Protein backbone atom coordinates (compact mmCIF):
# COMPACT_ATOMS: atom_id res chain seq x y z
CA UNK A 1 0.00 0.00 0.00
CA UNK A 2 1.48 3.32 -0.96
CA UNK A 3 2.08 5.95 1.69
CA UNK A 4 1.02 9.58 1.25
CA UNK A 5 3.22 12.56 2.02
CA UNK A 6 1.84 15.41 4.09
CA UNK A 7 3.94 18.27 5.47
CA UNK A 8 7.11 16.44 4.50
CA UNK A 9 6.20 13.38 6.60
CA UNK A 10 4.98 10.05 5.32
CA UNK A 11 1.46 9.16 6.41
CA UNK A 12 0.90 5.48 7.11
CA UNK A 13 -1.97 3.57 5.55
CA UNK A 14 -4.19 1.03 7.32
CA UNK A 15 -2.87 -2.48 6.50
CA UNK A 16 -6.43 -3.84 6.33
CA UNK A 17 -8.32 -1.37 4.13
CA UNK A 18 -5.73 1.17 2.97
CA UNK A 19 -7.34 4.27 4.48
CA UNK A 20 -5.10 6.74 6.35
CA UNK A 21 -4.22 5.54 9.86
CA UNK A 22 -5.37 7.48 12.92
CA UNK A 23 -3.43 7.96 16.15
CA UNK A 24 -6.13 6.38 18.36
CA UNK A 25 -5.97 3.04 16.49
CA UNK A 26 -2.46 3.22 14.98
CA UNK A 27 -1.48 1.61 12.64
CA UNK A 28 -5.12 1.06 11.71
CA UNK A 29 -7.81 3.52 10.61
CA UNK A 30 -10.48 2.34 13.05
CA UNK A 31 -11.27 -0.07 15.85
CA UNK A 32 -13.04 -2.27 13.28
CA UNK A 33 -9.85 -2.76 11.26
CA UNK A 34 -7.93 -3.37 14.49
CA UNK A 35 -10.45 -6.10 15.42
CA UNK A 36 -10.28 -7.63 11.93
CA UNK A 37 -6.49 -7.91 12.28
CA UNK A 38 -6.77 -9.45 15.76
CA UNK A 39 -9.26 -12.01 14.45
CA UNK A 40 -6.87 -12.95 11.63
CA UNK A 41 -4.07 -13.52 14.17
CA UNK A 42 -6.28 -15.57 16.49
CA UNK A 43 -7.76 -17.70 13.69
CA UNK A 44 -4.31 -18.56 12.31
CA UNK A 45 -4.67 -16.69 9.01
CA UNK A 46 -1.22 -15.14 9.59
CA UNK A 47 0.50 -18.46 10.32
CA UNK A 48 3.99 -18.82 8.91
CA UNK A 49 4.40 -22.06 6.95
CA UNK A 50 7.16 -24.28 8.26
CA UNK A 51 8.84 -27.41 7.00
CA UNK A 52 9.89 -30.37 9.09
CA UNK A 53 13.43 -30.44 10.36
CA UNK A 54 15.70 -33.47 10.20
CA UNK A 55 15.11 -34.13 13.91
CA UNK A 56 11.33 -34.24 13.39
CA UNK A 57 11.74 -36.58 10.40
CA UNK A 58 13.77 -39.03 12.50
CA UNK A 59 10.99 -39.42 15.07
N, C-alpha and C positions, 0 to 999 in steps of 0.2 A: 504494500500500500504506500503510495507516495505521501511524503510529508509536505505541508505547506509552509511557506516562510511568511512571518509577520514580524515587523519591527526588527528585522535582522536575526530573529530566532526561529528555529524550526519548531513548528507545532506538530505534536504527535497525533496520529490517527488511531481510532479505536480498532483493536485487532479483530473484533467480531464483525462490525458493520461498516467500518471505514469513516464514520463521522468524526469530527474533531473531539479529542478527549477533553474532559473537564476535570478540574482539580479535585472535586469531591469524590470522584470515582476513578481517578487516574490508575491505570492508563486507558480506562474505558470511558465511553460517553455517557453512560447511565448505569443505574443499579441493575437494570434488566440485562444489559450486556455483561456486567460483572457476574450475575447469577448464571447466565448461559455458559460462561467460561468455567465457573466452578462446577457446574453439572457435567461438562465435558471431561474435566479432570476426574471427578468422582466416578463417572461411568466407564472410564478407561479409554475414552476416545483419543487421548493424547499419549497412549502407551508407546514406548519405544520398542521396536521389534528387536529381539535378541536371538542369537544362534547358540546352540549348545557348545559348551567347551569340551575339551578332551576328557576332563575329569568326569563330567556328566555322562559322556558317552561310555566310559568304562564301567559305570554302575549299572 
